Amino acid sequence: MRVVKVIPVAALVVFLGHAALGGEPITIGERLTIASKVLGEDRPILVSTPPGYGRGQQRYPVLYLTDGDAHLTHTRGTVDFLARNGLMPQVIIVGIPNTDRNRDLTPSRVPVRALGERTYQLPTSGGADDFLKFIETELAPYVEAIYRTESFRILCGHSFGGLLATHALVARPELFNAIIAVSPTLAWDDDLMLKRAKKFFAERTELKRTYFMTLGDEGEQNRAAFDRFAKILKGNKASGFRWGTMIFDDEDHGSTVLRSHYYGLKMIYEGWRMPKDPATGDFVGKVADLKKHYADVSERLGLAVSPPEQVVNQMGYQALQRQDRARALEFFRFNVASYPDSANVYDSLGEGLEQDGQLDVALESYRTAYEIGLKSGDPNTQIYKQHLERLAGRPADQK
């Protein structure tokens, strides 16, 4: 497989200072082209890595997104929002734009499709299995070789993409750990997917996968197919299978996607966030509780999950605010051990040590934060420098 080209994808431009003086573009990813032997064509791919990806060694799950050019921007925003609020981990998003949507996203050949009073010509339909093979044998291996990935894959698809995602569940259940099917075209080919799903679940006793399906206000035929599929899901006996459905009566077929991704990702990572005290909003527990919580999450997802740096840091600062310096330092030291390449964890440890009166050790922690920040290009390096110089009483470059 050959990678043809890579160019940055700019999501928007923020102008610093005067708007007319050439702002610095904010990019959310890069566009590349893969020469696919499976599909016999060059395929454009959009890859969006999490904020701060280049400053650490952390690995991330991968979310594969059909109709990637249409949905990459809002999906990146949804992931960032949920991750920032501790409801899921950050993920790498791989958007797959279309070359022949009717071909790639449909599981059987239906040259002519009648929908109400309208007739659609679909002469190339039926290539879903090749498209999944492209993801399995070309796209995923490339992404996993070039980027720091975890062995956890999510597939999100809308409309025909939702049909493909549902087909992937019953035809290739080993390929994705979780699936979000947004307004899937379940009535395709005389309810073919419902028939296959019924047979699939009748034969499955175990399925450690997650499936989430949504629908907007989309007419009686689509609602009837959705309800029939939901009934199949409800009747399944597969151990470990998690599923959910939602209907958005105030959305239409096109507008369901953003909310579907939001609720679908929340379901996939249900229980991700540490418990909170409803009165204070503070996370509850000690380091031991933190470890147990994410060990349980790891078991449920089938993935080794480390307590997130941001969550551990927040628990440390909450302990500081309660004047529980010993517990705060326990959290900060745990974060340093877990994320030794992060400048921020050393800066936070420095604050905890300084408040505890351990000024010499705090100074060294601030210095480490500043040095790592300089090396990694951390945007908060100036703050780390200020902390170091304040406690040292001299410029950072003077030992």
Backbone torsions as a table, in degrees:
resi	resn	phi	psi	omega
1	MET	NA	137.6	-175.5
2	ARG	-117.9	132.2	172.7
3	VAL	-89.5	123.1	-172.6
4	VAL	-84.9	-49.3	-176.8
5	LYS	-158.3	159.8	177.1
6	VAL	-136.3	126.8	175.0
7	ILE	-135.9	149.4	-179.3
8	PRO	-69.5	148.9	175.5
9	VAL	-108.6	112.6	-179.9
10	ALA	-89.2	125.1	179.7
11	ALA	-85.0	-39.6	-178.4
12	LEU	-165.0	168.5	179.3
13	VAL	-121.6	128.0	174.7
14	VAL	-106.3	128.9	-179.6
15	PHE	-97.4	124.0	179.7
16	LEU	-92.1	131.2	-176.7
17	GLY	75.9	-133.7	-179.3
18	HIS	-75.1	131.8	-173.3
19	ALA	-59.5	-28.2	-175.1
20	ALA	-85.0	-1.2	-172.3
21	LEU	-99.9	37.3	170.3
22	GLY	66.5	87.4	-179.3
23	GLY	-77.1	169.0	177.4
24	GLU	-90.5	121.8	-177.7
25	PRO	-68.9	141.4	174.6
26	ILE	-100.4	118.1	-178.3
27	THR	-104.2	145.1	178.2
28	ILE	-109.2	4.2	178.9
29	GLY	171.7	-165.9	179.2
30	GLU	-136.8	149.2	177.9
31	ARG	-104.0	129.1	176.0
32	LEU	-133.6	167.0	-179.5
33	THR	-126.1	128.3	179.8
34	ILE	-108.9	129.8	174.8
35	ALA	-82.6	105.9	-174.1
36	SER	-93.4	121.8	173.6
37	LYS	-75.0	-33.4	-178.7
38	VAL	-63.8	-44.9	-176.9
39	LEU	-93.2	-12.1	178.3
40	GLY	69.1	34.6	-178.5
41	GLU	-162.8	163.6	172.5
42	ASP	-79.0	133.7	-179.3
43	ARG	-118.2	124.4	174.4
44	PRO	-73.7	142.0	-179.4
45	ILE	-135.6	139.6	176.3
46	LEU	-112.7	126.3	-179.3
47	VAL	-121.0	123.3	178.9
48	SER	-118.6	117.7	178.1
49	THR	-95.7	157.8	-178.1
50	PRO	-65.6	157.5	173.7
51	PRO	-56.3	135.7	179.2
52	GLY	79.6	8.1	-177.8
53	TYR	-55.1	-40.2	-174.7
54	GLY	-75.9	-3.6	-175.0
55	ARG	-105.4	5.5	-178.0
56	GLY	-146.3	-169.7	179.9
57	GLN	-121.5	12.5	-178.1
58	GLN	-65.5	147.1	176.2
59	ARG	-103.7	154.1	-171.7
60	TYR	-134.3	146.5	168.0
61	PRO	-61.9	163.6	-179.3
62	VAL	-121.0	130.3	175.9
63	LEU	-105.9	117.3	177.0
64	TYR	-95.3	132.0	-168.0
65	LEU	-128.1	112.6	174.1
66	THR	-72.7	161.7	-173.4
67	ASP	51.5	44.4	-170.5
68	GLY	-59.2	-35.6	-179.6
69	ASP	-67.1	-29.2	-179.8
70	ALA	-81.3	-28.2	-167.9
71	HIS	-121.2	0.5	-176.4
72	LEU	-64.4	-45.9	-172.4
73	THR	-63.6	-49.6	-177.3
74	HIS	-72.3	-29.1	178.0
75	THR	-69.8	-39.3	174.9
76	ARG	-59.4	-42.7	179.1
77	GLY	-64.2	-40.4	179.0
78	THR	-64.4	-45.7	178.8
79	VAL	-61.3	-46.5	-178.8
80	ASP	-60.9	-41.3	-179.7
81	PHE	-64.4	-48.4	-179.4
82	LEU	-64.7	-40.9	-179.9
83	ALA	-66.8	-40.2	-179.7
84	ARG	-63.9	-28.9	178.2
85	ASN	-93.6	10.5	173.5
86	GLY	73.6	20.0	-176.2
87	LEU	-96.0	-8.7	177.5
88	MET	-164.8	165.1	174.2
89	PRO	-80.9	165.3	169.5
90	GLN	-68.4	154.4	178.7
91	VAL	-137.7	156.3	166.9
92	ILE	-84.5	132.6	179.4
93	ILE	-108.7	128.4	176.8
94	VAL	-115.1	106.2	179.0
95	GLY	-90.6	134.8	-178.7
96	ILE	-115.0	98.3	175.5
97	PRO	-65.4	165.5	-175.4
98	ASN	-92.6	148.0	162.3
99	THR	-114.0	-43.4	173.3
100	ASP	-140.6	90.8	-173.9
101	ARG	-63.2	-42.3	-178.6
102	ASN	-61.6	-34.5	-179.7
103	ARG	-73.6	-51.6	-168.6
104	ASP	-74.2	-28.0	-169.6
105	LEU	-104.9	4.3	-178.7
106	THR	-114.4	138.5	-172.2
107	PRO	-88.1	-4.9	180.0
108	SER	-150.9	161.7	-176.4
109	ARG	-87.2	118.7	176.1
110	VAL	-131.5	89.1	-172.9
111	PRO	-60.0	-33.4	-179.6
112	VAL	-131.7	128.5	-179.8
113	ARG	-123.9	124.3	176.6
114	ALA	-93.3	131.5	178.4
115	LEU	-135.7	101.4	-174.2
116	GLY	65.7	-126.8	179.6
117	GLU	-91.9	2.2	-176.8
118	ARG	-108.1	149.0	178.7
119	THR	-122.5	133.2	-177.9
120	TYR	-114.8	135.3	177.1
121	GLN	-92.5	118.8	-177.2
122	LEU	-129.8	62.6	-172.5
123	PRO	-66.5	-21.3	-177.1
124	THR	-99.5	4.7	-173.5
125	SER	-62.1	159.3	173.9
126	GLY	104.9	14.8	-175.6
127	GLY	-100.4	18.1	-175.0
128	ALA	-59.9	-38.5	-178.3
129	ASP	-65.4	-38.9	175.7
130	ASP	-65.5	-38.4	-179.8
131	PHE	-64.7	-41.7	176.7
132	LEU	-66.0	-35.9	176.9
133	LYS	-65.3	-37.4	175.6
134	PHE	-60.0	-45.6	178.7
135	ILE	-63.2	-45.3	-175.2
136	GLU	-68.3	-45.6	-169.0
137	THR	-100.3	-15.6	-177.9
138	GLU	-123.6	-56.6	-174.5
139	LEU	-69.1	-54.6	-178.0
140	ALA	-60.3	-45.0	177.3
141	PRO	-59.9	-37.0	178.0
142	TYR	-65.1	-49.7	-178.9
143	VAL	-59.7	-43.2	-175.8
144	GLU	-74.2	-19.6	176.5
145	ALA	-84.9	-33.1	-173.9
146	ILE	-92.6	-36.1	-175.3
147	TYR	-108.3	160.1	178.8
148	ARG	-82.8	98.4	-174.5
149	THR	-114.4	152.6	167.0
150	GLU	-94.5	160.8	-179.4
151	SER	-84.8	58.0	178.5
152	PHE	-141.0	115.9	-176.1
153	ARG	-115.6	137.8	174.9
154	ILE	-118.8	139.6	174.5
155	LEU	-118.3	126.2	176.0
156	CYS	-118.6	130.5	179.0
157	GLY	-144.6	146.3	-177.8
158	HIS	-119.4	135.6	176.7
159	SER	63.0	-116.1	172.6
160	PHE	-58.0	-33.4	176.3
161	GLY	-64.6	-34.9	175.1
162	GLY	-68.6	-34.1	173.8
163	LEU	-63.5	-46.2	177.0
164	LEU	-59.2	-44.7	-178.2
165	ALA	-61.7	-40.3	178.6
166	THR	-69.4	-39.0	175.0
167	HIS	-60.0	-40.5	178.9
168	ALA	-61.5	-37.3	179.5
169	LEU	-60.0	-45.4	-173.2
170	VAL	-91.9	-23.4	-178.0
171	ALA	-96.7	-34.2	-177.9
172	ARG	-136.5	62.1	-173.5
173	PRO	-63.5	-19.0	180.0
174	GLU	-79.5	-10.7	-170.2
175	LEU	-79.9	-35.9	-177.4
176	PHE	-129.2	141.7	177.7
177	ASN	-79.4	-28.7	-177.7
178	ALA	-148.7	149.5	-175.8
179	ILE	-136.6	134.6	170.9
180	ILE	-116.8	113.3	-178.8
181	ALA	-106.6	107.4	-175.5
182	VAL	-96.5	119.3	180.0
183	SER	44.8	53.5	-176.7
184	PRO	-66.1	146.1	-179.4
185	THR	-82.6	73.4	-171.4
186	LEU	-73.5	-19.8	-180.0
187	ALA	-81.7	4.4	-178.2
188	TRP	-55.7	135.3	172.7
189	ASP	51.8	55.7	175.7
190	ASP	56.8	48.8	177.1
191	ASP	61.7	35.0	-178.5
192	LEU	-55.4	-43.5	-175.3
193	MET	-67.5	-35.0	178.2
194	LEU	-66.0	-40.3	179.1
195	LYS	-64.5	-42.8	179.9
196	ARG	-67.6	-38.5	-179.9
197	ALA	-66.7	-39.9	179.3
198	LYS	-60.8	-43.5	178.1
199	LYS	-68.0	-41.4	-178.6
200	PHE	-59.5	-50.6	-176.6
201	PHE	-72.3	-26.1	176.7
202	ALA	-65.5	-24.7	-176.2
203	GLU	-102.5	-5.4	-175.6
204	ARG	-100.5	128.6	174.7
205	THR	-106.1	-16.0	179.6
206	GLU	-145.0	137.3	-179.7
207	LEU	-160.4	94.6	-178.6
208	LYS	-85.3	72.5	-178.1
209	ARG	-139.6	163.3	177.2
210	THR	-123.4	135.0	179.9
211	TYR	-133.2	128.7	179.8
212	PHE	-129.5	128.6	-173.6
213	MET	-128.2	138.5	-179.3
214	THR	-131.4	165.6	176.5
215	LEU	-152.6	146.6	172.5
216	GLY	-98.7	-160.9	174.7
217	ASP	-83.6	93.8	-166.3
218	GLU	-129.5	22.9	174.8
219	GLY	93.4	163.7	-173.6
220	GLU	-66.5	-40.4	-177.2
221	GLN	-63.1	-46.7	-179.8
222	ASN	-66.8	-39.3	178.8
223	ARG	-64.9	-39.5	-179.8
224	ALA	-65.1	-42.0	178.4
225	ALA	-65.7	-40.4	177.8
226	PHE	-60.2	-46.5	-179.0
227	ASP	-64.6	-38.3	179.2
228	ARG	-66.1	-39.5	179.1
229	PHE	-68.9	-39.4	177.8
230	ALA	-61.3	-34.9	178.2
231	LYS	-65.7	-38.3	176.4
232	ILE	-63.8	-43.8	178.4
233	LEU	-60.6	-43.3	-178.5
234	LYS	-63.1	-32.4	-177.4
235	GLY	-87.1	-0.8	-176.2
236	ASN	-70.1	150.9	179.9
237	LYS	-117.4	15.0	-174.9
238	ALA	-73.8	121.2	178.1
239	SER	-65.3	134.8	177.0
240	GLY	87.6	-7.3	-178.0
241	PHE	-82.3	125.2	176.5
242	ARG	-112.0	133.0	-178.4
243	TRP	-145.3	159.3	177.6
244	GLY	-158.7	156.5	177.1
245	THR	-135.9	151.0	173.5
246	MET	-143.7	143.6	175.2
247	ILE	-118.0	126.5	178.4
248	PHE	-105.3	94.6	-177.5
249	ASP	-67.8	-19.3	-179.3
250	ASP	-98.1	12.1	175.0
251	GLU	-120.2	157.1	174.1
252	ASP	-107.0	-173.3	-174.8
253	HIS	-59.0	-37.0	-177.1
254	GLY	-82.6	-28.1	-172.0
255	SER	-94.9	3.1	-177.4
256	THR	-75.5	-16.6	-163.4
257	VAL	-65.8	-49.7	-173.6
258	LEU	-60.1	-48.6	-179.4
259	ARG	-67.9	-32.6	178.6
260	SER	-64.5	-43.1	177.6
261	HIS	-64.8	-40.0	-179.9
262	TYR	-60.4	-54.5	-177.6
263	TYR	-72.7	-32.6	178.4
264	GLY	-65.7	-44.0	178.7
265	LEU	-67.1	-36.6	176.0
266	LYS	-62.1	-38.1	-180.0
267	MET	-70.3	-44.1	179.8
268	ILE	-55.4	-42.3	-176.4
269	TYR	-104.8	29.2	178.0
270	GLU	-55.6	133.2	-178.4
271	GLY	82.9	6.5	-178.7
272	TRP	-64.5	-44.6	-174.3
273	ARG	-76.3	143.4	174.6
274	MET	-60.8	148.8	177.1
275	PRO	-59.6	147.6	179.7
276	LYS	-120.0	150.6	172.6
277	ASP	-76.4	116.4	-176.5
278	PRO	-62.2	-25.2	-178.5
279	ALA	-77.2	-39.0	-175.1
280	THR	-106.7	-21.4	-174.8
281	GLY	80.5	2.0	-180.0
282	ASP	-79.8	147.8	171.5
283	PHE	-64.9	148.6	-177.2
284	VAL	-107.7	134.4	171.7
285	GLY	124.7	172.1	177.2
286	LYS	-105.6	-177.5	178.0
287	VAL	-59.1	-39.3	179.1
288	ALA	-61.7	-39.3	177.9
289	ASP	-66.8	-38.9	178.0
290	LEU	-60.0	-47.2	-179.6
291	LYS	-62.3	-43.7	-179.3
292	LYS	-65.4	-41.3	-179.0
293	HIS	-58.0	-49.0	-176.7
294	TYR	-78.6	-18.7	169.4
295	ALA	-67.7	-39.8	176.8
296	ASP	-66.0	-40.6	176.3
297	VAL	-61.4	-41.8	179.1
298	SER	-59.7	-43.5	179.9
299	GLU	-63.2	-42.4	-177.9
300	ARG	-67.6	-39.8	-177.1
301	LEU	-85.7	-16.3	-174.3
302	GLY	70.9	36.1	-174.4
303	LEU	-148.5	136.4	177.5
304	ALA	-73.1	113.1	-175.9
305	VAL	-112.8	125.1	173.7
306	SER	-90.1	145.1	175.2
307	PRO	-54.7	127.8	-175.5
308	PRO	-61.8	139.6	-179.7
309	GLU	-53.5	-45.2	-176.4
310	GLN	-63.3	-40.5	-179.6
311	VAL	-66.8	-46.4	-179.9
312	VAL	-60.5	-43.7	-179.8
313	ASN	-60.7	-43.6	-178.6
314	GLN	-64.1	-39.1	178.6
315	MET	-65.2	-34.8	176.5
316	GLY	-64.7	-45.8	-179.3
317	TYR	-68.4	-33.7	176.3
318	GLN	-63.9	-38.2	176.2
319	ALA	-65.8	-38.8	177.1
320	LEU	-61.1	-41.7	179.9
321	GLN	-63.7	-27.6	177.4
322	ARG	-87.4	5.1	-178.0
323	GLN	65.5	21.0	176.9
324	ASP	-95.0	76.6	-172.3
325	ARG	-67.5	-35.0	-179.0
326	ALA	-62.6	-44.6	179.5
327	ARG	-69.6	-37.8	177.9
328	ALA	-59.0	-45.5	179.7
329	LEU	-65.4	-32.8	176.9
330	GLU	-62.4	-43.8	177.3
331	PHE	-64.9	-46.5	-177.0
332	PHE	-64.0	-39.6	179.0
333	ARG	-68.7	-37.3	176.2
334	PHE	-61.7	-39.4	179.6
335	ASN	-66.7	-39.3	177.4
336	VAL	-62.8	-41.9	179.0
337	ALA	-66.9	-32.9	-177.1
338	SER	-82.7	-32.9	-174.9
339	TYR	-131.9	67.0	-174.8
340	PRO	-68.1	-12.7	179.0
341	ASP	-93.8	2.0	-178.7
342	SER	-94.2	125.5	176.8
343	ALA	-67.7	-36.3	-173.3
344	ASN	-63.2	-35.8	-177.3
345	VAL	-66.9	-33.2	177.7
346	TYR	-72.5	-36.8	177.6
347	ASP	-64.1	-42.4	179.1
348	SER	-65.7	-42.1	176.3
349	LEU	-60.2	-40.0	177.2
350	GLY	-58.6	-42.5	178.6
351	GLU	-62.7	-43.1	179.0
352	GLY	-62.9	-44.0	179.9
353	LEU	-65.4	-39.1	179.6
354	GLU	-63.3	-45.3	179.3
355	GLN	-65.0	-26.1	179.2
356	ASP	-86.1	0.1	177.6
357	GLY	84.7	6.3	179.9
358	GLN	-91.8	72.1	-166.6
359	LEU	-69.6	-39.1	-179.0
360	ASP	-64.7	-43.2	180.0
361	VAL	-69.3	-37.3	177.7
362	ALA	-61.0	-41.1	-179.7
363	LEU	-60.7	-42.7	179.6
364	GLU	-67.0	-34.8	178.7
365	SER	-67.9	-41.5	176.2
366	TYR	-62.6	-40.2	-179.0
367	ARG	-64.7	-40.2	178.2
368	THR	-63.8	-41.1	178.2
369	ALA	-60.1	-44.5	-178.7
370	TYR	-65.7	-43.1	-178.4
371	GLU	-66.4	-42.3	177.6
372	ILE	-66.5	-39.8	178.6
373	GLY	-60.5	-43.4	177.0
374	LEU	-60.5	-45.2	-176.0
375	LYS	-67.4	-37.6	-174.1
376	SER	-94.3	-8.3	-177.2
377	GLY	74.8	30.9	-180.0
378	ASP	-61.6	130.0	-178.1
379	PRO	-65.9	-15.4	179.7
380	ASN	-97.4	14.3	-176.4
381	THR	-58.7	-36.4	179.6
382	GLN	-62.7	-35.4	177.4
383	ILE	-67.5	-42.9	178.3
384	TYR	-60.9	-39.4	179.3
385	LYS	-63.6	-42.6	-179.9
386	GLN	-62.7	-41.8	178.0
387	HIS	-62.5	-43.8	-179.7
388	LEU	-62.9	-48.3	-175.9
389	GLU	-68.8	-34.6	178.6
390	ARG	-62.6	-46.5	-177.6
391	LEU	-76.1	-33.4	-179.2
392	ALA	-78.1	-26.8	-178.7
393	GLY	75.4	19.4	179.7
394	ARG	-157.6	164.7	179.2
395	PRO	-57.1	152.1	-174.8
396	ALA	-63.9	-26.4	-178.1
397	ASP	-84.0	2.0	175.9
398	GLN	-104.3	119.6	-179.4
399	LYS	-73.3	NA	NA
